[in-house]
Amino acid sequence: MLKISEDRQDQQAILLRLEGRIIGPWVDELRDVCESFARNGVKITLDLEEVVFADDNAVALLTGLQSRGITLIRLTPFVEEQMKATVPKPIC
């Protein structure tokens, strides 16, 4: 289960606090919530401090959201390592 709490900063910015597991249908739910705010030009920050698990689809979503300018803060070490593993390593 994933809990998403909204903390409206102002009309142009919102902080979404995530708690629990980002898996299965909750990945789509998070995508939908972010898309609805992004469509309206709202700057989104995701607080991941209380996320205990993220499946592969969730990590892909978080990586994609981050590349689109959504800020991720307070990642747990587990989620942070998962996201690092999805970034291609440079060839030396």
N, CA, C and O atoms as CSV, one atom per row, in Angstrom:
chain,resi,resn,atom,element,x,y,z
A,1,MET,N,N,0.840,-1.177,0.000
A,1,MET,CA,C,0.000,0.000,0.000
A,1,MET,C,C,0.883,1.237,0.000
A,1,MET,O,O,1.971,1.242,0.576
A,2,LEU,N,N,0.398,2.283,-0.655
A,2,LEU,CA,C,1.109,3.551,-0.737
A,2,LEU,C,C,0.191,4.670,-0.290
A,2,LEU,O,O,-0.936,4.792,-0.770
A,3,LYS,N,N,0.673,5.478,0.619
A,3,LYS,CA,C,-0.067,6.661,1.050
A,3,LYS,C,C,0.616,7.874,0.423
A,3,LYS,O,O,1.836,8.018,0.502
A,4,ILE,N,N,-0.175,8.739,-0.196
A,4,ILE,CA,C,0.341,9.969,-0.793
A,4,ILE,C,C,-0.333,11.129,-0.083
A,4,ILE,O,O,-1.550,11.291,-0.162
A,5,SER,N,N,0.467,11.944,0.618
A,5,SER,CA,C,-0.056,13.116,1.322
A,5,SER,C,C,0.409,14.365,0.605
A,5,SER,O,O,1.583,14.495,0.258
A,6,GLU,N,N,-0.514,15.278,0.387
A,6,GLU,CA,C,-0.198,16.519,-0.311
A,6,GLU,C,C,0.053,17.635,0.685
A,6,GLU,O,O,-0.699,17.816,1.643
A,7,ASP,N,N,1.125,18.381,0.445
A,7,ASP,CA,C,1.440,19.574,1.233
A,7,ASP,C,C,1.627,20.702,0.225
A,7,ASP,O,O,2.716,20.891,-0.316
A,8,ARG,N,N,0.562,21.443,-0.020
A,8,ARG,CA,C,0.586,22.506,-1.027
A,8,ARG,C,C,1.488,23.631,-0.524
A,8,ARG,O,O,1.224,24.230,0.518
A,9,GLN,N,N,2.542,23.911,-1.267
A,9,GLN,CA,C,3.467,24.988,-0.922
A,9,GLN,C,C,2.842,26.337,-1.305
A,9,GLN,O,O,2.820,27.269,-0.501
A,10,ASP,N,N,2.348,26.427,-2.511
A,10,ASP,CA,C,1.604,27.572,-3.033
A,10,ASP,C,C,0.905,27.095,-4.298
A,10,ASP,O,O,0.834,25.889,-4.535
A,11,GLN,N,N,0.393,27.998,-5.108
A,11,GLN,CA,C,-0.341,27.585,-6.299
A,11,GLN,C,C,0.550,26.913,-7.339
A,11,GLN,O,O,0.057,26.169,-8.187
A,12,GLN,N,N,1.854,27.166,-7.282
A,12,GLN,CA,C,2.766,26.659,-8.308
A,12,GLN,C,C,3.664,25.526,-7.831
A,12,GLN,O,O,4.458,25.008,-8.615
A,13,ALA,N,N,3.559,25.128,-6.563
A,13,ALA,CA,C,4.440,24.078,-6.042
A,13,ALA,C,C,3.711,23.203,-5.032
A,13,ALA,O,O,2.868,23.670,-4.265
A,14,ILE,N,N,4.065,21.905,-5.054
A,14,ILE,CA,C,3.467,20.961,-4.106
A,14,ILE,C,C,4.521,19.947,-3.677
A,14,ILE,O,O,5.372,19.534,-4.465
A,15,LEU,N,N,4.440,19.560,-2.416
A,15,LEU,CA,C,5.266,18.485,-1.868
A,15,LEU,C,C,4.352,17.288,-1.659
A,15,LEU,O,O,3.329,17.389,-0.981
A,16,LEU,N,N,4.725,16.155,-2.244
A,16,LEU,CA,C,3.975,14.915,-2.048
A,16,LEU,C,C,4.809,13.993,-1.167
A,16,LEU,O,O,5.911,13.595,-1.544
A,17,ARG,N,N,4.282,13.657,0.005
A,17,ARG,CA,C,4.959,12.731,0.916
A,17,ARG,C,C,4.440,11.329,0.625
A,17,ARG,O,O,3.235,11.075,0.644
A,18,LEU,N,N,5.383,10.422,0.355
A,18,LEU,CA,C,5.019,9.043,0.036
A,18,LEU,C,C,5.377,8.156,1.221
A,18,LEU,O,O,6.449,8.293,1.811
A,19,GLU,N,N,4.470,7.247,1.564
A,19,GLU,CA,C,4.704,6.312,2.658
A,19,GLU,C,C,4.277,4.918,2.239
A,19,GLU,O,O,3.186,4.728,1.701
A,20,GLY,N,N,5.147,3.940,2.488
A,20,GLY,CA,C,4.784,2.550,2.213
A,20,GLY,C,C,5.573,1.960,1.072
A,20,GLY,O,O,6.776,2.184,0.943
A,21,ARG,N,N,4.867,1.189,0.234
A,21,ARG,CA,C,5.488,0.441,-0.857
A,21,ARG,C,C,4.953,0.954,-2.188
A,21,ARG,O,O,3.743,1.071,-2.380
A,22,ILE,N,N,5.871,1.258,-3.106
A,22,ILE,CA,C,5.459,1.664,-4.450
A,22,ILE,C,C,5.576,0.416,-5.323
A,22,ILE,O,O,6.641,0.102,-5.856
A,23,ILE,N,N,4.464,-0.276,-5.451
A,23,ILE,CA,C,4.423,-1.538,-6.208
A,23,ILE,C,C,3.101,-1.639,-6.947
A,23,ILE,O,O,2.133,-0.961,-6.603
A,24,GLY,N,N,3.065,-2.486,-7.960
A,24,GLY,CA,C,1.828,-2.805,-8.666
A,24,GLY,C,C,0.995,-1.597,-9.020
A,24,GLY,O,O,1.486,-0.671,-9.666
A,25,PRO,N,N,-0.283,-1.593,-8.599
A,25,PRO,CA,C,-1.193,-0.509,-8.989
A,25,PRO,C,C,-0.797,0.847,-8.412
A,25,PRO,O,O,-1.228,1.883,-8.917
A,26,TRP,N,N,0.008,0.851,-7.375
A,26,TRP,CA,C,0.405,2.120,-6.746
A,26,TRP,C,C,1.382,2.882,-7.634
A,26,TRP,O,O,1.495,4.102,-7.520
A,27,VAL,N,N,2.085,2.181,-8.514
A,27,VAL,CA,C,2.970,2.851,-9.475
A,27,VAL,C,C,2.115,3.704,-10.412
A,27,VAL,O,O,2.430,4.867,-10.663
A,28,ASP,N,N,1.039,3.121,-10.922
A,28,ASP,CA,C,0.140,3.866,-11.809
A,28,ASP,C,C,-0.530,5.017,-11.075
A,28,ASP,O,O,-0.707,6.098,-11.637
A,29,GLU,N,N,-0.898,4.791,-9.834
A,29,GLU,CA,C,-1.526,5.845,-9.033
A,29,GLU,C,C,-0.575,7.030,-8.869
A,29,GLU,O,O,-0.977,8.180,-9.042
A,30,LEU,N,N,0.682,6.749,-8.536
A,30,LEU,CA,C,1.669,7.819,-8.381
A,30,LEU,C,C,1.871,8.551,-9.702
A,30,LEU,O,O,1.946,9.780,-9.727
A,31,ARG,N,N,1.957,7.807,-10.792
A,31,ARG,CA,C,2.108,8.423,-12.120
A,31,ARG,C,C,0.939,9.361,-12.404
A,31,ARG,O,O,1.138,10.492,-12.846
A,32,ASP,N,N,-0.276,8.889,-12.149
A,32,ASP,CA,C,-1.470,9.696,-12.414
A,32,ASP,C,C,-1.487,10.979,-11.580
A,32,ASP,O,O,-1.799,12.055,-12.090
A,33,VAL,N,N,-1.150,10.854,-10.304
A,33,VAL,CA,C,-1.126,12.036,-9.424
A,33,VAL,C,C,-0.103,13.044,-9.936
A,33,VAL,O,O,-0.399,14.234,-10.035
A,34,CYS,N,N,1.092,12.576,-10.260
A,34,CYS,CA,C,2.137,13.481,-10.754
A,34,CYS,C,C,1.742,14.116,-12.075
A,34,CYS,O,O,1.965,15.309,-12.284
A,35,GLU,N,N,1.157,13.329,-12.970
A,35,GLU,CA,C,0.738,13.851,-14.274
A,35,GLU,C,C,-0.317,14.947,-14.116
A,35,GLU,O,O,-0.276,15.950,-14.827
A,36,SER,N,N,-1.252,14.765,-13.197
A,36,SER,CA,C,-2.307,15.763,-13.031
A,36,SER,C,C,-1.734,17.098,-12.567
A,36,SER,O,O,-2.170,18.152,-13.032
A,37,PHE,N,N,-0.765,17.067,-11.661
A,37,PHE,CA,C,-0.135,18.312,-11.222
A,37,PHE,C,C,0.754,18.891,-12.317
A,37,PHE,O,O,0.743,20.100,-12.548
A,38,ALA,N,N,1.517,18.049,-12.988
A,38,ALA,CA,C,2.430,18.518,-14.035
A,38,ALA,C,C,1.666,19.181,-15.177
A,38,ALA,O,O,2.117,20.190,-15.718
A,39,ARG,N,N,0.519,18.627,-15.549
A,39,ARG,CA,C,-0.311,19.219,-16.618
A,39,ARG,C,C,-0.713,20.647,-16.296
A,39,ARG,O,O,-0.898,21.468,-17.195
A,40,ASN,N,N,-0.845,20.936,-15.020
A,40,ASN,CA,C,-1.244,22.277,-14.589
A,40,ASN,C,C,-0.048,23.170,-14.269
A,40,ASN,O,O,-0.213,24.257,-13.715
A,41,GLY,N,N,1.153,22.714,-14.615
A,41,GLY,CA,C,2.349,23.528,-14.424
A,41,GLY,C,C,2.826,23.643,-12.990
A,41,GLY,O,O,3.581,24.557,-12.657
A,42,VAL,N,N,2.396,22.729,-12.144
A,42,VAL,CA,C,2.798,22.758,-10.733
A,42,VAL,C,C,4.159,22.080,-10.573
A,42,VAL,O,O,4.382,20.988,-11.094
A,43,LYS,N,N,5.066,22.742,-9.846
A,43,LYS,CA,C,6.382,22.161,-9.540
A,43,LYS,C,C,6.181,21.113,-8.447
A,43,LYS,O,O,5.602,21.399,-7.399
A,44,ILE,N,N,6.667,19.890,-8.703
A,44,ILE,CA,C,6.421,18.760,-7.803
A,44,ILE,C,C,7.711,18.332,-7.117
A,44,ILE,O,O,8.757,18.198,-7.752
A,45,THR,N,N,7.616,18.121,-5.820
A,45,THR,CA,C,8.694,17.518,-5.042
A,45,THR,C,C,8.133,16.270,-4.370
A,45,THR,O,O,7.082,16.320,-3.731
A,46,LEU,N,N,8.840,15.150,-4.518
A,46,LEU,CA,C,8.440,13.899,-3.871
A,46,LEU,C,C,9.353,13.634,-2.691
A,46,LEU,O,O,10.574,13.584,-2.846
A,47,ASP,N,N,8.771,13.463,-1.514
A,47,ASP,CA,C,9.511,13.115,-0.298
A,47,ASP,C,C,9.394,11.603,-0.116
A,47,ASP,O,O,8.305,11.088,0.137
A,48,LEU,N,N,10.509,10.900,-0.243
A,48,LEU,CA,C,10.512,9.435,-0.226
A,48,LEU,C,C,11.028,8.839,1.088
A,48,LEU,O,O,11.340,7.650,1.145
A,49,GLU,N,N,11.118,9.647,2.132
A,49,GLU,CA,C,11.699,9.178,3.390
A,49,GLU,C,C,10.988,7.950,3.965
A,49,GLU,O,O,11.632,7.104,4.586
A,50,GLU,N,N,9.695,7.842,3.773
A,50,GLU,CA,C,8.920,6.745,4.360
A,50,GLU,C,C,8.616,5.615,3.374
A,50,GLU,O,O,7.782,4.755,3.659
A,51,VAL,N,N,9.282,5.610,2.225
A,51,VAL,CA,C,9.090,4.528,1.260
A,51,VAL,C,C,9.974,3.356,1.678
A,51,VAL,O,O,11.192,3.494,1.785
A,52,VAL,N,N,9.356,2.211,1.910
A,52,VAL,CA,C,10.110,1.043,2.380
A,52,VAL,C,C,10.496,0.094,1.259
A,52,VAL,O,O,11.394,-0.732,1.420
A,53,PHE,N,N,9.810,0.212,0.105
A,53,PHE,CA,C,10.130,-0.656,-1.023
A,53,PHE,C,C,9.601,-0.027,-2.303
A,53,PHE,O,O,8.546,0.607,-2.313
A,54,ALA,N,N,10.350,-0.212,-3.376
A,54,ALA,CA,C,9.907,0.217,-4.704
A,54,ALA,C,C,10.275,-0.895,-5.680
A,54,ALA,O,O,11.431,-1.313,-5.744
A,55,ASP,N,N,9.285,-1.377,-6.445
A,55,ASP,CA,C,9.576,-2.430,-7.415
A,55,ASP,C,C,10.256,-1.822,-8.652
A,55,ASP,O,O,10.455,-0.609,-8.723
A,56,ASP,N,N,10.608,-2.669,-9.616
A,56,ASP,CA,C,11.329,-2.199,-10.804
A,56,ASP,C,C,10.545,-1.140,-11.578
A,56,ASP,O,O,11.129,-0.177,-12.074
A,57,ASN,N,N,9.232,-1.314,-11.683
A,57,ASN,CA,C,8.406,-0.326,-12.387
A,57,ASN,C,C,8.396,1.010,-11.647
A,57,ASN,O,O,8.393,2.072,-12.270
A,58,ALA,N,N,8.391,0.951,-10.334
A,58,ALA,CA,C,8.414,2.174,-9.534
A,58,ALA,C,C,9.743,2.905,-9.697
A,58,ALA,O,O,9.769,4.130,-9.822
A,59,VAL,N,N,10.829,2.167,-9.694
A,59,VAL,CA,C,12.150,2.775,-9.881
A,59,VAL,C,C,12.234,3.421,-11.260
A,59,VAL,O,O,12.766,4.522,-11.401
A,60,ALA,N,N,11.713,2.741,-12.272
A,60,ALA,CA,C,11.700,3.317,-13.620
A,60,ALA,C,C,10.858,4.595,-13.646
A,60,ALA,O,O,11.245,5.578,-14.277
A,61,LEU,N,N,9.713,4.584,-12.967
A,61,LEU,CA,C,8.871,5.771,-12.903
A,61,LEU,C,C,9.606,6.908,-12.201
A,61,LEU,O,O,9.647,8.027,-12.713
A,62,LEU,N,N,10.185,6.634,-11.037
A,62,LEU,CA,C,10.888,7.673,-10.290
A,62,LEU,C,C,12.031,8.267,-11.100
A,62,LEU,O,O,12.243,9.479,-11.092
A,63,THR,N,N,12.762,7.414,-11.796
A,63,THR,CA,C,13.862,7.882,-12.638
A,63,THR,C,C,13.325,8.778,-13.753
A,63,THR,O,O,13.896,9.830,-14.044
A,64,GLY,N,N,12.230,8.355,-14.371
A,64,GLY,CA,C,11.617,9.147,-15.433
A,64,GLY,C,C,11.078,10.477,-14.928
A,64,GLY,O,O,11.240,11.504,-15.586
A,65,LEU,N,N,10.438,10.462,-13.766
A,65,LEU,CA,C,9.921,11.700,-13.189
A,65,LEU,C,C,11.057,12.663,-12.887
A,65,LEU,O,O,10.957,13.863,-13.143
A,66,GLN,N,N,12.132,12.124,-12.343
A,66,GLN,CA,C,13.287,12.958,-12.020
A,66,GLN,C,C,13.872,13.591,-13.289
A,66,GLN,O,O,14.253,14.761,-13.279
A,67,SER,N,N,13.942,12.829,-14.366
A,67,SER,CA,C,14.497,13.358,-15.614
A,67,SER,C,C,13.579,14.426,-16.219
A,67,SER,O,O,14.017,15.230,-17.041
A,68,ARG,N,N,12.320,14.433,-15.814
A,68,ARG,CA,C,11.366,15.449,-16.288
A,68,ARG,C,C,11.314,16.665,-15.374
A,68,ARG,O,O,10.485,17.552,-15.572
A,69,GLY,N,N,12.190,16.714,-14.377
A,69,GLY,CA,C,12.277,17.897,-13.529
A,69,GLY,C,C,11.580,17.800,-12.192
A,69,GLY,O,O,11.549,18.775,-11.441
A,70,ILE,N,N,11.020,16.644,-11.876
A,70,ILE,CA,C,10.410,16.456,-10.557
A,70,ILE,C,C,11.522,16.157,-9.563
A,70,ILE,O,O,12.378,15.305,-9.802
A,71,THR,N,N,11.494,16.869,-8.448
A,71,THR,CA,C,12.543,16.738,-7.438
A,71,THR,C,C,12.222,15.588,-6.487
A,71,THR,O,O,11.101,15.472,-5.992
A,72,LEU,N,N,13.222,14.739,-6.239
A,72,LEU,CA,C,13.100,13.649,-5.273
A,72,LEU,C,C,13.970,13.999,-4.076
A,72,LEU,O,O,15.152,14.305,-4.231
A,73,ILE,N,N,13.385,13.953,-2.879
A,73,ILE,CA,C,14.144,14.263,-1.674
A,73,ILE,C,C,14.035,13.130,-0.671
A,73,ILE,O,O,13.108,12.321,-0.713
A,74,ARG,N,N,15.005,13.093,0.232
A,74,ARG,CA,C,15.049,12.166,1.369
A,74,ARG,C,C,14.810,10.715,0.969
A,74,ARG,O,O,14.020,10.009,1.595
A,75,LEU,N,N,15.503,10.278,-0.080
A,75,LEU,CA,C,15.408,8.880,-0.504
A,75,LEU,C,C,16.010,7.979,0.556
A,75,LEU,O,O,17.038,8.305,1.149
A,76,THR,N,N,15.369,6.846,0.793
A,76,THR,CA,C,15.956,5.863,1.691
A,76,THR,C,C,17.169,5.259,0.991
A,76,THR,O,O,17.225,5.267,-0.239
A,77,PRO,N,N,18.139,4.738,1.736
A,77,PRO,CA,C,19.302,4.115,1.099
A,77,PRO,C,C,18.904,3.009,0.121
A,77,PRO,O,O,19.540,2.856,-0.922
A,78,PHE,N,N,17.877,2.247,0.437
A,78,PHE,CA,C,17.428,1.160,-0.422
A,78,PHE,C,C,16.971,1.690,-1.783
A,78,PHE,O,O,17.413,1.196,-2.821
A,79,VAL,N,N,16.094,2.684,-1.782
A,79,VAL,CA,C,15.572,3.249,-3.028
A,79,VAL,C,C,16.688,3.959,-3.788
A,79,VAL,O,O,16.761,3.874,-5.014
A,80,GLU,N,N,17.543,4.647,-3.072
A,80,GLU,CA,C,18.665,5.342,-3.718
A,80,GLU,C,C,19.568,4.359,-4.464
A,80,GLU,O,O,19.988,4.637,-5.587
A,81,GLU,N,N,19.862,3.236,-3.861
A,81,GLU,CA,C,20.695,2.216,-4.513
A,81,GLU,C,C,19.983,1.615,-5.717
A,81,GLU,O,O,20.612,1.355,-6.743
A,82,GLN,N,N,18.686,1.393,-5.601
A,82,GLN,CA,C,17.928,0.862,-6.737
A,82,GLN,C,C,17.986,1.837,-7.913
A,82,GLN,O,O,18.139,1.418,-9.061
A,83,MET,N,N,17.866,3.113,-7.634
A,83,MET,CA,C,17.885,4.102,-8.709
A,83,MET,C,C,19.272,4.204,-9.346
A,83,MET,O,O,19.389,4.380,-10.558
A,84,LYS,N,N,20.305,4.095,-8.542
A,84,LYS,CA,C,21.667,4.117,-9.092
A,84,LYS,C,C,21.880,2.938,-10.033
A,84,LYS,O,O,22.571,3.059,-11.045
A,85,ALA,N,N,21.293,1.813,-9.699
A,85,ALA,CA,C,21.469,0.607,-10.510
A,85,ALA,C,C,20.808,0.752,-11.884
A,85,ALA,O,O,21.176,0.042,-12.819
A,86,THR,N,N,19.832,1.668,-12.018
A,86,THR,CA,C,19.148,1.844,-13.305
A,86,THR,C,C,19.876,2.836,-14.201
A,86,THR,O,O,19.568,2.929,-15.390
A,87,VAL,N,N,20.829,3.575,-13.660
A,87,VAL,CA,C,21.569,4.553,-14.466
A,87,VAL,C,C,22.680,3.835,-15.210
A,87,VAL,O,O,23.472,3.124,-14.592
A,88,PRO,N,N,22.757,4.009,-16.537
A,88,PRO,CA,C,23.822,3.348,-17.306
A,88,PRO,C,C,25.198,3.809,-16.834
A,88,PRO,O,O,25.418,4.994,-16.584
A,89,LYS,N,N,26.100,2.871,-16.719
A,89,LYS,CA,C,27.473,3.167,-16.290
A,89,LYS,C,C,28.288,3.620,-17.512
A,89,LYS,O,O,28.172,3.028,-18.585
A,90,PRO,N,N,29.121,4.679,-17.350
A,90,PRO,CA,C,29.961,5.102,-18.469
A,90,PRO,C,C,31.028,4.047,-18.782
A,90,PRO,O,O,31.537,3.373,-17.886
A,91,ILE,N,N,31.350,3.922,-20.053
A,91,ILE,CA,C,32.391,2.997,-20.486
A,91,ILE,C,C,33.713,3.754,-20.496
A,91,ILE,O,O,33.832,4.795,-21.142
A,92,CYS,N,N,34.695,3.235,-19.788
A,92,CYS,CA,C,36.003,3.913,-19.715
A,92,CYS,C,C,36.967,3.362,-20.745
A,92,CYS,O,O,38.109,3.814,-20.825
